[in-house]
Amino acid sequence: MPYPFWDVMVGYGPLMAAIAVIHVFVSHFAIGGGLYLVVAERSARKAGDEGRLLFVKKLSKFFVLTTVVFGALTGVMIWFIIGLLNPKGTEALIHNFVWAWATEWTFFFVEILAAILYFYGWKRMSAKNHMRIGWIYFWAAWASLVVIVGIITFMLTPGKWLETGNFWDGFLNPTYASSVFFRTGVCILMAGLFALLVAARYEAGDLKTRLVRGNTLWALAGLLIAGACWFWYKASIPDATWLTAKHQLSIAASALERFQWATYLLFALLAVLGLLLARMWNTVFAILLMVVGLYWFGSYEWFRESARKPYVIPGYMYANGMRVGDEAAWRRDGLLSHVDFRTGDDGADLWRYSCRTCHQVDGYNPVKQAFDHTDPGFIAGSILGIHKMKRALDPFPGSEKIRKPMPPFMGSEEEAKILAEWLWERVDQRPMHEAAGLSGPELGAAVYELRCARCHAIDGPDGLRDPLEGESEEDLREFLSDPADGMPALSGDERDQQALLDFILGWYESEKGGE
């Protein structure tokens, strides 16, 4: 599937989220809603509760319109968007799971048909047959989830598939079982939140209060199931993936933090607003809970998607669609020699095929801020050593298991220079002293923060104070001009260079002064 590259004005992450996350919300509501409808209908019929039965009828209309129409459309849009954003990754999923996709589509067809029959069957079917159709809908929808989860979780934890290439090793991967039960809890929760939203339109009274409390308990049950399964899911994630996501990937770490505190907030709001203040239930309460619930689940999805970086399939394919293990051949031949569609602007093409999947120059996950006030030499050196760069966000145990959060540049040294020149034309080219108006130690600290701090603290396991202690200015300049381990060489404006050297030497001068 070698398509021409698709340029858009927004970051791929937000673009994918705008379509996929909405579809995920609706699909989970569809599954949980199917269970909610048949359980609520059975309970209402058994109790002879006409008021609640009428509520279920109204909810089924909202349910069918939302899931069948909106859910189906966004599902098609996901296929469209992933094929454009990452055709190689999409191709890999199709080749490995074509029969799983076919199975899922079969269940989806049954699900849609049963949902329509359920909605139109209130007056045309007996109660017994109507509930049978409802159960068919739910089990088809849940079976669809059971299948699709195997593919989704494979993209984070492919497990033994990397060695065997076996379908079942990829499908029944380490996080599969925990994800099925976690998402089942999410489905139940989402159904409860949507039911609470519909109940908010009812006039105050005993019926509304009973509906609100019943729907709240339903939602709380889903949240408790999901919360318990979260710990199972977390324990199933390989150490290297978990440590990288939590300590190396700022987007994943931030999403994880939001997910965790949103869990407590959602539980508290359900307990207070849905149980203690059930008689005061209104649209504002319902919308607030819906927003928090979607934020909670969206944070989890954002964590799951970003936790696998720099891969689209860990250990097999990088996020930019290049396969692990092809590095040597691509560097030898040059990246552009493997590109089927070229525009004539080599720098732009190198940017598109190496970086654009995850970054914008200035926008989502930007690179501009990393290269403002630098020079082409520094940028080229950073590109060639990008897979070795970036230090931990915070100290943590098990650092030997961590993987670097960036894929290696798959082009030649000459192509790295071409890409560096292209990027340099799009950043602030002024040296730091000119742009910031700094001098002395302040300038040195700013240059250090820009050129060194991304990988090295001053002190600590990755600090530079101890390795550089005792070096003269001449030795220090020589070392930084030809550094080891893929670090960019000292380059650029002479005044910025000197300020950096003085700043580093100042660490030891201050120590001597205190002795």
Phi, psi and omega in degrees: 000059181277084180276156168300153183288145183256112179265127174229165186275353182245165178290148181295325180300304178299324180296315178295319181295322182299333181257308188291316184295321177298317178297321180296318177303309185293318182295322179289323174297321181299318181288309179296324179295324177299317177293317181300315184298312184288323178293316180293321178296315180299316181296318181293319179293319181295324181272353184066031184268092183294325180297315180289325178296321177296323177298318180295321178299314179296320180296325182294328177294311178301320182297311183293316180298320183287312188279314185289315183277298185292318180297318180294318180296315180291331175297317176296321180296327178297315178300320179297315187285320182289330177293329178277319185283322182214074183299325180293317178294319178297319178300317180297319180294320180295314182298322184275334188230031184300321180285332174293317177299315181299319178297315180298319179294326177296313177298322180296320177298314178299319180301312181296314180299315181294323179297318179294316179297322180296316182295315183275358184264003183301318183259349187255350182237158171290160180302321182294314180291325180298316179290330174298317177298321178299317179292323176299317179301310183298312184293327176293318180294317181292323177297324176299318177297315182302323180284311186293331180297326178300325180281319180297314182288330175304325183289346174254321184226079181294343175061223185291347180304329180299330179266324188260330187069012183280137181307310186290329176294326177282320183289309180271060185279175187304327183259009185295302187300314181297324180292322179301313182286324176299312182289332173298317175298320178298319179301315179297316179300312183298320178299319178296319180293319178294321178296323176296325179295317178292321181296335181296339182278349180283153176288151181300142180161181183297320180299313180298318181297317179295319179297316182296314181292320178296316179293326178295316178297322177299313180295319179296323178299317178297318180295320179294320177297312180297319181297318179293319182287340177301318181294324175296314180299314181299320180291340181275345181283130179304147183306316183298318180292316182295314181295321179296314182296319185280328189243344183246333185254106185297323181293314179295318181296319179294318178296321178297317179296317179296320180298318184291315180285333177292332177299311180293320180296316181296318178299315181296317181294319177298314182295316184282305186285320186275335181253303184288324183249033184300324181291342180260010186302135181213179183296325180297315178301314184296317180293320178301313180295322179296316180297315179295320179296316178292323177297318179300308182290323177298323178295320177297313181297322179294320176298312184298319181292317185278341184292339183270359180297143014270020185253158162265329170226106186307132178082353183237314184216132178286164183299334179275007176090003180266137186279142175296135180101348179269001188303312185298315181294319182292321178293325180291314185274338187095136183300318186295337179289344179259002183266127183281329183237119180236148184262347187100345174257096186298320180298315179295320179294320177297320177297313183299314187274342181260323195235330194296334181301325184249341190230152162248159176297311179217097183168237179287128179048058192284154174259346184303316183295337178280340186240357172302139175068020175249211184209165182302326179296316178295318181296315179298317178296323178294320180298315182291331180251019188298328182286351179254355188268171175086114179270172184294151177289329179203160180296144182203155175280157176078027184295339180291344181268356188285149174248151182287145188273008179230140175286156176291151173291127188265014180252182180278172177298321179296321178292327175297322178292321178297314179296321180298317178297320180297317179291320183298328178292347185245008177243175177285111187276354180294139175297163186300318184296328180283317183288320184264346181066035183253165175206170176063212183301326179296319178294316179300319179295321180293319179294319178299316181298322182285315190262339188239324192291344178297333179245331191232125165282171175287316178240169177106187184301325181251018183285163182256350185300308183294314181297331185261000182297135178089354180284139174281169179299319181295316179294321180295318178296319180296318179296315182287337178282340179219065187285165179262171170061035171077011178288145174296143180285155174297123184205179176093206186299132184296321181294319177295320178300312183295322178296322178294315179299315180297322180297315180293315178297332179295337177301319186275331176296320179293325178292319180296322181294335181270354184278000000 
